[in-house]
C-alpha cells in the first residue's frame, strides 16, 4: 500500500468535515422559541400593503428570540415594508419613535439581529441582485409577537428577515411586482 498520499488525503477529509460541521452548527443555532396562536383581525385592521400577510385565526406561528449568526455567507430574506404612518409597518420605528419616508435607505431587522436596539441607526450592507446597498437600521421586525393591534395583525417575523424600504429595493434594481421577497 502506498502511504505517500495519505497525509494529504487525511488533511483534505479533516478540512471537509470541519467545514461541513461549521455549516451545520450555524443552521442549528437558532430554533423557534415558542408558538403564537393567530387571531382573526378585526374588519379593516390588517394592512395588506406591500403583500403583507394577515394572521389567520387558530393558525400557529413560530416565534424566535434569536437570529442566525452573521457571517459572510449568512442568508436572509429581504421583504418590502412601509415605514410611514398608516403603512404596513405598524407604528413609529423603534429606534427613534419616528415614521420614515420610503425614499430613505432604511430597514427593520428580525428580533435577534435587532439585538435589543443595539443595531439602531447603524448601517448594514445588503447584497442582492448583483448589487450592494448600505441601509440604516431604524426598526425591529418583531419575531416574538404578532397577531395583535400593535403589530397590525400580522404574524411574527421569521428569524432571518431584513424588511426594507422601497428605496432599498430601487437601489438593488428590483422594481414593480418583482418586489416583495428575495433571498439575500
N, C-alpha and C positions, 0 to 999 in steps of 0.2 A: 504494500500500500504506500503510495506517495504522500508524504506528510508536508511537502514544501508549501502547498497552497492552504493548508489547514488554518494557520493563524489569520490569513486574510478572510477566509470563509467564515471563521468563528467571529471575527470582528464585525463583518457585514451582518451576520444573523443577529448579533447583540444590538447593533445600531437599529435594525428594523424593529426589533422588539421594544427598544426604548422609545422610538418614535411612535409606534402603534400604541404603547401604553400612555404616552402624553396625550394623544387624541382621545383615548378612551376616558382618561381622568377628566379632561376638560368637558366632555359631553356629560359625564355623570355628576358634576359638581353642583348643579342647580336643578333640584327636583321640586315639584309642587309642594307648597307648604300647607295647603288646605283646599277646600272646595267651597263655593258660594252658590246658593240656590237662586236662580233667576226669578225676578218678579216682573209681572206684566206692567209696562209703563202706562201711566195714566194717559188718556187721549191727548195728543199733541205735545207730549213731554219728551219724547226721544227725537233728537235732531238727527235726521239721516243724511245730513250734508256730508260730502266727501266719502260717500259709500259707507258710512258708519253703520255698525250693527246695533240693533236694539236687543235688550235682554229678552229671552223667551221664558215665560212662566214655567217653573218646575225644572228647567234645564240646569245641570250642574256645570259650573265653570271653575277651572283650576285657578288658584291664587298662588303668587310667588312673593317671597321676601328677598329673593336673590336674582341675579342675572349671570349669564356665563362670564367667566373670566375674560378680560380684554387682552388680546394679543394681536399680532399682525395678521392672523388668519381667522379672527372671530367673525362669525356670520351673524347678521342681524336682518331684520325685516324693516324696510322703510315703508312707512304708511303716510297718508295725507291727512293733515289736520288744520283746522282753522283756529287762530289764536285771538280772534276779535270777539266783541260782545255778540251774544246770540248765535255763535258758531258752534260747531260740533265739539270743540274743546271744553265746553262747560264754562266754568268761572274764570276769573283772572288767573294769570300764571303764578305758580308757587314761588318763584324766585324773587319777584318784585311786586307782586299783588297788582299787576297792571295787565291790560289787554295789549296785544301787539298786532301790527299790520301784517298781512300775508305777504307783503313785499319785502319783509325782513328775512334774512338768512338765519332762521331760528328752528329749534327742535325741542321736543319733550322726550325724555328717556324713561324706559321702564324703571320701576321702583329700585331694583338692585343697582343699576347703573347710575341712577339719580343720586343714590347714596346719601339720603337724608340732607339734601340740599348742598352737599359738598362739591357738586359739579356746577352749581348755579353760576351763570354768567361766564363760564369757561367755554372755550371753543373746542369742537371736535372735528375731525376730518371724516368725511363721508366719501367712500369710494364706490361708484356705481356707474353703469352705462359708459364705461371707459373714461370717466371724468372723476375729479376730486373736488369737493366743495368743503369750505370751512364754515361751520354754523355754530351759533351761540346757543347754549342750553338755557332755556327760560322756564321750563315746566317739567312736571312729572307725568308720565303716562302710568297711572296707578295700577299696579299688578296685584294689589292686596284687597281692593274693594271695588265695588261697582253695583250696577242694577239699582241705583238709588238716585234721588234728585241731584245730589252733589256731583254725581258722575254722569249726569244727563241720561240715566237709564241705559248706559252702555256697559257691556261686560268688562271684567278686569282685563288689562292689557296682558299679553304674553310676556315672558321674561326677557325677550330679545328685540324689543321694539324701539325704533327711532322714528318718532312721529314728527313729520317735517312740514314746514310751510310751503305754500305754492312757490315761493322764491327759490327754495332748495331744489324742488323738482325742476324748475326752469333752468337753474344753473347746471343740473345734471343732464339737461337736454331731453327731458321726458315731458311730453305735452298731452293735453286733451284726455281722452279716455284711456290712455296708456298709464295714467297715474293711478295710484291707489295702493298698490302693494308691489314691492320689488325687493329681491334679495340683494343685500349689500355686504 
